[in-house]
Amino acid sequence: MPHSPWKVVEMFEQNVAEYCGSKYAVATDNCTDALLMCCQYLDVAGKEVTIPSKTYLSVPQSILHAGAILKFRDYNWKGIYQLEPYPIYDAAKRFTSGMYIEDSLMCLSFHTKKHLKIGKGGMILTNSKEAVEWFKMARYEGRDHIHDDIAICGWNAYMTPEQAARGLTLLQVLPKHNEDLPEDPPYRDLRELPLFRNK
């Protein structure tokens, strides 16, 4: 990345990776797109992906957009859960030091209701350099910030430098350890909605 203005995004990624305990972090526009890109990267199309029936609405939508077969199961979760059987985790309700799960793709949210209240924004934590290179292109329409040569079919899903600068500021005063956030009121069972009724 050039030094300005995108250097601040890289600095934010490095700081979040260090805080969470992963080798790398890739900033995105939100957690929903982070989950979608993880599903695309691991090529879940045509395969089953199972999540809890009580979660945020956009998570199953991301799975369906990736072409997977969505399955729900009943269980209580706190802070984080896996998109089974893949090493993808929705960690939108967790943000604390050393939280990274080895060899996973862990997706974070920086919504105003979350720990790091940027307003919008997300992040993918990973230890894979190969994954990082793919995600950085995927979030920026299949290109990098230096060249317009399109390598893959990507999305408009990058974090702006302004969001990253706010994230860096907020991270400086964030406690080292944070409790998982509850959902109040609790999530509804998504199988009640017509879109997911037979999943």
N, C-alpha and C positions, 0 to 999 in steps of 0.2 A: 504494500500500500504506500502511496505517497505520504509525505510527512503531514500535509494539511489538506483537507480537514479530517481525513479518515484515520489519521494516527490516533486520535482520541478513542475511536472504536476499538482499535487494537489494544490500547492501554487498558480500557475497561475489560476486555476479554481476558487479558493477562491477570488483572487483579481479581476477577471473579474465579478464574481457574485456581489461583493461589489460595484464595479464601476457602474454596470448596474441596480442594485436594485432587483435582484432575490435572492432567498434563496440559490440556487445551480447553478452550471455550470458544464457541462461535455465536456471536450476537445475531438475533433475528428480530423481526418486528413484533412478534408475540409468541406465546407458548404453543398456540394452535398450529401455526406454520412450522414451528420447530418439530412438533410431533409428526406432522404430515411429511416433512422432509426426511425424518428418521425412518418412517414407514417406506418411503420411496427408496431410500438408500439401501435398506435391507430387502427390498423387492418382495413385499408382502402380498402383492396382487394375486388373487385366486386362492390365498391361504387363510386359515382361521386366525383371528386375533381376538383374544378374550380380555375383557375389562370388567370392573364392577358395574353393576346396573345403576348404582347411584354415584354419578360423577357429573362433571360439567358437560354441557350439551355439545360443545365443539369437539370434544375428544372422539366420540364415536363418528362424528361427521368427518373428521380427518382420516380415520381408518377407512371409511367408505370411499372417500375421495381417492385414497391410495389403491383402491380396487380390491381390498381384502374382504373376507367374509367375517362380518362382525358377530361376536358371541358375547352374551352377558352372563355373569354369574353373581350370586348373592354372597357378599362378604363385607365386613366392615374394614375400612382402611383409615389410616391417619397420616396425613402429610405427603405420602408417596405411594404409588402402586405401579405394577409392571403391566405392560401390554404383552400379555403371555401369548406364546412362549418366547418372544423376542427380548433381547436385552435393552428394551426401550422402557424408560420410566417417566411417568408424569409426576414431576416433583413441584408442581405449581404451588403447593401449600407448605413447602419446606425450603428454607434457606438458612443454613447454618454452617459453621466452619467444619471442614473435614467430612462433609456429607457424601462425597462422591463414592459410588459403588464401582469397584474395579471392572474395567472392560465393558462398561455400559454406555448407552447413549441416554443421558439424563436431561430432561427438558424442564427449564425454569420459567417462571412468569414474574414480570415486574409491573404488573397491573397495580392500580392505586389501592386495591384491597390486599396486596401481598406485602411481604417484609420490606422489599426494596421498592419504594413507591415512585417509580419513574413516571408512571401514568399509563404507559404501554411499553411493550418490549418483552423479549424472551432471550433464552440462551440454551445452547446445547453443550453439555459437558461430555468430554470423551478423552480417551488416552490414545486414540488412533490418528496419526498424522494423515493417513490416506482419507479417512472420513472428513477431517478438517478441510482438506483441499477441495473435496467434493461439495461439502456444505457451503463453503465460501463462494463457490461458483453458483451453486443452486439458488442461494438467497439473492443473487444479483443477476437474474435473467440468464444464467449460464455463462457469465463472463467474470473477469476480475476487475479491480478498480484501476487497472493500468491499461489494459487492452480491451477492445471490443470484439475480439475473436470469440465466437460462441462455440463452446465445447459441448454443452449439454442443454437440454430444455429445462430452464429454471423458472423461478418465481420472482416477483417483486416483493421480497421479504427481508430486506436488510434493515438494520437499526441505523437511525440517523446519527450523525456526530453530536447533535444537540441532545438527543436522548442519552447517548453514552456519557457525555459530559455531566449530565445530571446524575446518572448512575454512579460515576466516579465520586462525585461530591457526597452522595448519600452513603456510599460504601465506607467512607472514612469515619462516619459516626455510628455505623451499625455495630451492635454488640457481637462479640465473638461467637456466642451461642444463643440461638433463638428456638423457642418452642414451635412445634408444628401448629399451623393455623387451623382452627375449627371452621366449619361452614355453618353459618347461622343466617337464615334458617337452613336446616339440613337439605342436601340434594334430594330431589324427587327421584323415584324409580323411572328411568328413561323408557322402560318397556311400556309405560302408560301412554306414550306418545305414538301417534299413527306411524310415523317414519320408522320407529324401532319396534313395533308391536310384536313382530314374529322373529326377533333376533335372539 
